[in-house]
Amino acid sequence: MSDHLYVYFRVPETLAEEALPHWHRWMETVAEAGGIGGTLLRRPETRNGMQTWMEAYADVPPAFDILLDGLWRQSSLQRFISGERQTERFVDLDQL
């Protein structure tokens, strides 16, 4: 079964430009540690001074979210987000 992991969070618009290169390095770190490259996305609009960003990972193994959480706890990226990161796992309907 093919699982997809989506992680979304809010970044203050005032920190977005500074945060972006850090997130590119983060995505490289995840790819090196987990063997799965992700895609970084964001909603086109800004709401109340916040941008919503999302990391999307395809074809992830069952323990990938645990690995991701461990890497996140070791990172210093929390300073760029407002609130918590939300993680959701989806499966391909054609594979159920």
BELLINLIN-V568608 format. One record per backbone hydrogen bond with DSSP energy under -1.0 kcal/mol. CO is the residue of the C=O (numbers start at 1). NH is the residue of the N-H. Records with the same first field share a line. If there is no record, write none. Layout:
CO=NH + NH
//
This chain:
2=92
3=60
4=90
5=57
6=88
7=55
8=86
9=53
10=82
11=51
12=15
15=19
16=20
19=23
20=24
21=25
22=26
23=27
24=28
25=29
26=30
27=31
28=32
29=33
30=34
31=35
39=56
41=54
47=50
49=13
50=47
51=11
52=43
53=9
54=41
55=7
56=39
57=5
61=64
63=67
64=68
65=69
66=70
67=71
68=72
69=73
70=74
77=80
78=81
86=8
88=6
90=4
92=95
93=96
//
